[in-house]
């Protein structure tokens, strides 16, 4: 059970009531540490709270005590202080129990995990952003990093008690988990991310949401963590494998075609343009994010690390988060009453159900997988050959963290060892090594993709799909995107249509299929035109150019995405018939289907079916 608690610390935070706000004074010993002692203590804290060490090679309880000793003896009140107005606003926007957590003077076990998470997220941001300079493009790159890091699962299959660290570590989560991590990453760039949810009556009980990224002066750009795509204008077919030009909230409110492009046969995208006139705008964070004690800690750090984000004006920002969100909506997007705090992160800590015995056993197994690979060698003892087990110096958990931090080479080395460890020893297989081998076979392809070795990643994913395991949908999507980045758009589309029809990201992936087919067709037409030009070169001429005529040119046929009267419509251009009988959604179909279903596919037209990658 100790291994489980190390991996999933959230459950232990709720067993005892957290300390009261006035207990901070009791922690003080009456002595004041010297600057050198404070600096040494802070260095030790940063080392012990590091993503690869916290709760593994460092003791959680000792670190929490050290945090509180540092806070009592070293925190400088002149470097950071909060206001009564900030506390009053927190009390207004947060549930009573969550507000109480933000008011504590002493750090908690949950705080220590939060700070570890912030350090991991900072490393992920640094590893992802290499060349981007514009805020919007940096946000787009981080968005795709989150989407490929966290394989989307249906909400009802979400394991209990998974916070951002565990979600990234295991690589599985819901759209809400993705949004939580995305918001944390953007905070490291001092960009604000909000959950945008329609409040209009016709939105019903849908829990669908968009994430808005606020780029000052430019606007609020829209992303969908369920689709796995930025919300892009239909005309923005920019020729890139993945769209990188999201539309703003102001633009989306005026153009419902933006959302209708994501409709599938029998399934309608749950957001309409008209619903965005009245939205709830919810800040992404958790109770530790707004707690003033983290302001004191952040003020002492020398490296840039955004752990604290006060709601009103504070030491680090001219305007607090709440004020910034009000300003962002002041051009008619939303009013002050629309601004709040997203309840999902704290609900994970507060309302996670007690694990059943089966859930505990499953999570313990996953924890043991990450402590492997278990090395086994046969050894003769008393005339018998017996297996001798040993743990590795570099385990899979450490490798996965290094992968997330962008240290790919050692991670790939452990992934390879884990796969080799899955072989049978003395006619027996070790379940942890079998599971670990499956994870590493996919994670190796993902690490290669993260390094932009797209051809190698596509090949590794293809090898995985020959004997697939639990990452089949993720591997199909990864291979397809790698092929698209290699310019093989037809092969990418043909790969992605093989995705299981019950995949929770299917709507976004089917949009990509249509997008890649269009790119493949355009590339084919360009090559044909180039071939014709080569076969029929225009002879040079010395004749003067024709004089312009005063007569108006003949009216050309209007260029539009909609077919003209009398022209046949392809399958992907045919609008849904409102009178048609409703069809089953992928969730209504039996699981386990790994082949495409024609009800949800747009088959290529005859002139698109040729191999356009020649």
N, C-alpha and C positions, 0 to 999 in steps of 0.2 A: 504493500500500500504506500510505502514511502516514495517509490518511484512515481506512482500516480500523483501524489501530492506535489512532487517536484515539477511534474509536467503541467498539472492542472491546478494551480494554486487558488483559483477563485472560490472553490467550495469551502476552504478553510477560513476564509475571511468572514463568513457569516455565522460562525459557531458561537462567538462571544461578542458582546456589544463593544464597539470601538470606544477609545478613551474619550472623556469629556473635554470640552474646550479649555477648561481651566487647569487641566493636568500638566500643561506645558511647564508651568512654573515649578511643579514638583520634580520635574526631570533635571532641573538645574542643580548642580552640586555646590553652587556658591562660588566656584572658581571660574576664572575666565582663561580660556586657552590662549596660548601665544599665536601670532599669525603663522609661524612655522608649523605648529601643531595642527592648526585648522587646515592648512594647505595639505599636510600629510594625511589627515583624516579624510579630507575630500577626495584625494587621489585614491585612497584605499576603498572608499565608497564606490567611485566610478569603476574601479577594477572589479570589485565584488558584484556589482550590479550589471556588469557587462552581459549581453545576451547569451554568450556561450558559457557563462559561469554561474549566473544567479540560480541558486537552489540546486546546483549540481556539484560544483567544487567549492562553493561558498555557502555559508549557513544563513538561511533566510532570517531567523530570529536575531542573530548577532548583527546582521546588516540593518535591521529595523531599529535596534537599540542604538547602533552607531549613528544612524540618521538623526535620531532624537537627541543624542548627546551633542552632535554637531549643531543642531538647531538651537539648543539651549545655550551653548557656549560660544558659538562662532557666527551665527546669523547676525548681520549688521542691520539694525532698524533704519539706519540712514540710507542704506542702499535700496531698500524696498519697504513700502508700506501700502496697505489698502485702505479704502474709505468706508465709512458707515453706509454711504449711498450704494456702494457695490454690494455690501452685505444685504441691504434691503431689497435690491433688485434680484439677487439670488433667491432670497426668501419668497419673492413674488413669482418667479419663473419655475422654480424647482419644487418637486414634492417635498414634504416636510422632512422625511427621512434622508433624502439625498442632500437637501440643504444642510442638515446637521453634519453630514460627512464633510462638506466643504468648510464648515466652521471650525473643525478640530485644529488645535495647535500642534498636536503630536502627529507624526507620520505613522501610518498603519502598514500592515503586510500588503494590502492592496496597493498602497502608494508605491511601495518598493517595486512591485510587479509593473505598475504603470510607468515608472521611470525606466525600467529595463526595456519596456515596449518602445518608449520614445527613442532610446538609443538605437534600438534595432531599426526603427523606421528611418532615423537620420542616416544610418548606414545604407539602407535600401535606396534612399533618395540620391545619395552621393554616387552609388554604383550605377544608377540608371541614367542620370543626367550628365552627359559628357560634353555635348556640343550645343545643346539648346540654350538660347539666350532670352528669347521672348517668353513672357509668363504663360501665354496660352499654349505654346508648343511644349513647354515644360510640363504643364498640367496634362496635356494629351499623352505624353510619354509615360508619365506616372500612372495615368489611367490604364493604359495597356499593360503596364507592369503588374498592376493589381489584378487585372482580368486574367492574365496567363498564370500568375502565381496561385490564384485561388480558383480551383475547379468548382464550377457552380453545382450545387446540389439543391434538391427540392427542400423547402423549409421544414416539411414534416419529417425529413430524414436527418435533420441537423443534430449532431451529437450534443449532449448537454454541456454547459459550463465551458464554452469555448470563447475566449477573448481574442484580441488581435494577434497576440504572440502565437497561441496555439493554432489559430486559423492559418497563419502564414507558415508555421512549422509543418503542419500536416498537409497544407495545400488544399483544404476543402472548406467550403462555407456557402452561405446564402448571399443574395444580393445585398442584404443589410450588412453582413459581415464585410463584404467588399467596400461598401460605402464608408463604414467605420474606419477601415484601414486607409482608404483614399483620403478621407478628411484629415487623418493624422499626418499623412505624408505631405499634403499641401500646407499644413500649418508650419512645417519646417521651412517652407519657402515664403512664409508670411502671406500666403494666399488663403482666403476664406472660402470654405465649402459649406453648402447648406443643403439640407433635404427639402425638396419642393414637392408639396402634396396638395392637389386640388381640394378646395373646401366646398365647391358648388354642390347643389343637391343631386345633380345627375352623376356625380362621381360615386355615389352609393357608398358601400362599405369596402370598396377596393382599398387595399393597402399598397397599391402601386405608387411609386414615387420616382422622381428624377433627382439628380444631384446637380446643383448649380455651382459653378466655380466663378467667383467674383474677381474679375480683372479690372482694377480701378480705371476709370475713364472709358474703357472699351465696352463693358457690359457684363451680363451674367450668362455664361456659356453652359449649355445643357449636356448632360451625360446620363446614360442609362446603364446601371450596373447589372440589370437582368439581361438586356440585349447584349451587353458587352461591347457597346458601340457609343461613340458620341452621337447626339442627335444632329443630323446633317441635313442641310437643304437638299431637296431632290435634284436640283441642278448642279450640285457640287460634285460631279463625277470628275474628280481631279486627276484620275489616272493612277493614283497611288494604291498599293495593295490594300491598305486599311485607311479609312477616311480620317483626316486630321484637321478638318475645318468645322467644328461644331457651330451650331446656330445659337443666337442669343435668345433669352426668354422674350424680349420685346419683339423679335422677329417671329418667333414660333407662335405667339399669340395671334398673329395676323394671317397664318398660313397653315390650315389643317392638313394640307398635303404632306407637310413635314412628318406627321405622325402616321398618316394612312399608308405611307410607303413600307411600313413595318407590319401591315396586316398580312395574315396568311389565310389561305382558304379555310373557312370554318372558324377562324380565330381573328379577333379584332384587337389591335393594340389598345391598351386600356386608357390612354390619355387622348383628350381632344383639345384642340386649340382654344375653344371657348371656355374650357374649365380653368385656364391659366389666368383669367381675369381676377380670380379670387383664390389665393393660395396661402397655405401655411408655410412659413420660411423658418426652418429649424436648424439651429447651430449644431454641428457635429462635435461631440466631446463627451467626457465623463466627469464624475464629481471631482476627481483629482485635478482635472484641467482648470477648473475655476477656483481651486483652493489657494488662498493667499500663502500658505506655507510653501507652496512650490515657487511662488514669486521670490521668496527669500533664498531658496536653493538656486534658482536660475541666476539670480544676481551675482552669486559667488562663482559661477562657471566662467572659465576663460574661453572654451570652445563654444561656437554657436549651437545652441540646443533650445528649441522652443517647447518647454514643458508647461509653462503657465500662460493662460490666455484670459485675463480678467474681462469682465463684462463692461466695465466703465473705465475711463481714463486711468492709466497707471504708469508706473515708472518706465516700462518698455515701449509703450505705444501712446501716441497722441490721442487716439480714440480707442476705447475698449471695444470688444467684439460686438456687443449689443449696439453700440453707437455706430459701428461700421456697417452693420446690416441695415440699420435704419437709413443711413446715408445712401447705401446701394439701391434701396427701393424708392428713394425720394422722387425719382422721375416718373412716378405713376405705376411702378411695378408692384409695389405693396406698401402698406402703411405700417406704423409702429405696432399696431395691435396684431399684425400677422406674424411678428417675430417671436420666436420661442426657442426652446432647447429640445432637441431630439431625445425621446425617452428610451430609445432602444439600448444604447450602451449600458446605462445603469440598470435597465431591466434584466440584462444578462446576469449581472452580479446579484440583483435582488430577488428575482423571480425564477431563477433556474430550478427546475424540479429536482427533487432528491433522486439520485441515481438508483435504479433497480440493481439487483444482484447481477443480472445479465449485462447491463450497461457497465457496471464496475469491471466485470471480467473482460469485456471487450476493450475498455480503455486501458486496463492493465496490460493486455496483450500488445496494444499499440505502443505503450510506454516501453515494454521490453524490446519491441522491434527497434526503437530508436536507440537503445543502449547497445545494440549489436553492431556489426554482425558477430554472432557467436562463433568463435573458432573451435573446430573439432579435429582432433587427430587420434588415430588409433594407437593404443599403447598396450604392450603385453605385460600383464600382471598375474603372477601365480599361474602361469601357463595359459591364461585366457587373454584374449584381445578385447579391451574395453575402450570406450570413447572417453577422451579427456577434453573437457570444455574449458575455454578461457575467453575473457572479454578483451576487446581490442583497445589499443592505446588511443586511437581516434575513432570514436563511435559515430553512428549514423546521425545522431542528433547534432553533434558538433559539425559534421559535414553539411548538414542541411542549413544550419545557421550561417556557415561560411558561404554557402551558395547564395543565400539571401543577401549577404553583405557584399557580394560581387567577387569573392575569392574563389574562382571557379576551379582552378587546377587541383588543389587538394580535395575539394568536394568530389570532383569526378573520380579521383583516385579511390576514395572510400566507396563511392557508388560501385566501382568495378569490383572491389574486394567483396562487397556485400553480395553482388551477383554470383561471384565464384563460390561464396560460402554456402549457397543454396543447394550445392550438390549433395547427394546422399552419402552418408557415412555409416558403414556397417549395416547397410540395408535399412537405414532409418533417415528420415528427413526432420529437420528442426523447423517447426511452424513459423517461428519468428524470422528465421532466415528466408523462408519461402516468401512470406509477405514482404520482407525487406527487399528481396530481389525484384519483386514486381514494382515496388515503389521506385527503386533505383533505376530500373530499366526506363521508366518514364522520366524521372527527374534528370537523368543524363541527357535525354533529348532536350528537355527544358533548359538546362544549363548551356547547352550548345546554342540554342536559340537566343538565350539572353546575351551570349557573346557575339551574336549576329553571324554565327557559322550556319547559315540557313541550309546549305546543301547537306552538311553533315547532320544537322538536326532532322531534316526530312528523312534521311536514310535511317537514322536511329529510331525515329518514330515508326517508320515502315517495318523495321525489324520487330519492334514491340508488338505491332498489330498482327504479326503472324501467329503469336501465341499470347493474345491480350489477357489482361487481368482487370482490375477495378478501374483503370484509367483509360478505358477504351474510347470514350467520347472525347476526353481531353487530348488523347494522342491523335485522334482523327483531326481535331481542330488545329492542333499544333503543326501537324504535317501539312495540312492544307495551307496554313498561313506561311509556313516556311517556303513552300512551292510558289506561292504568290509573290513573295519577296525575291524569289529567283526569276520572276517574270513568266512563270509557267501557269498562266491564269486558267487555262482549260483544265490542266491536270489538277489544279487546286480546287476548282469547282467540282470536278468529278470525284475527288476525294471526300469533300465535305458533304456531298449528298448521301454518303454512306453512313452518316451519323445516325445513331439510334433515334427513333422518332419520339421517344419520351424524354430526350435531353432537355433540361430546363432552359438552355440557351438557344434552343432551336430557331426561334423567330429571328434572332440576330444573325445566326449562321445562314439561314436561308436568304436573308438580305445580302450577305456576302456572296452566296452562290450566284445570285442575279447580277451583282456588281462585277464579279470576276468574269462572268460570261460576256457582259458588255465590253469589258476591257479586252477579252480574247477576240471578240468579233472586230473591234476597232483595230487591234493589232494585225489581224488577218487581212482586213481591207487595206490597211496601209501597205502591207507587204505586196498585196496584189497590184496596187497602184504603182508601187515602185518597180515591180517586175514588168508591167506593161510599159512603163516609161523607158526601161532599159532596152526592151525589144523594139520599141518604136521611138527612137530619139528624134527630136525635132531638128530639121536641117537649119543651119545658120542662114540668115537672110540679111541683105543690105537694104531691103525696102524700108522706107520710112513708116513709122507707126501710123495707123489710120487716124484721121482727124476725128475728134469727138463729134458726135451727132447731137443735134438740138432736140431730137425726139426722145421722149422718156423711154426708159427700158421697159420691156414687158414685165408685168407683175409676176413675180415668182411665187411658187407654191409656199404657203407659210410653213415655217419649220416649228413643229411642236411635238411634244411627247405623245400627244393624243392622235391616233390614226384618223385620217380624213374619211369622209363618207365613201363607202364602197370599197375601202381597203380592208383586207383581212387583218384581224388582230391575233398576235401571238398569245401563247398561254400566259406569259408574264405580263402582257399589256392589258389583258382582259380584266376590267373592273369586276369586283364581286357583285353578284346579283342579289339585291335585297330581298327578292321574293323566293330565292332558292331555299331549298330545305336545309336546315343547319346540319353540318357534318360534325363528325367526332373530332375532338381536339386530341393532341398527342397524349394528354393525361387520361383520356377515356380508353385508350388502346392498351392491350396487354403488354406488360414489360418484356424485355429481352429481345425486342426486334432490332436487329443490327443492320437491316437493309432499308433502303429508302421506300417510302410509301407514296404512290402516285397521287394521292389526294392532297399532299402537301408539297409536291415538287413542281417546279416549272421546267418542263423538258425543253432542251435547246431546239430551236428551229433548224430546218434542214441545212441552211447555209452556215450554221454555227457548229455543226457536229463534226467538222473536220478537225484534224489535229493542228491547232494554231501555234504550237510551240516548235514547229519544224524550223 
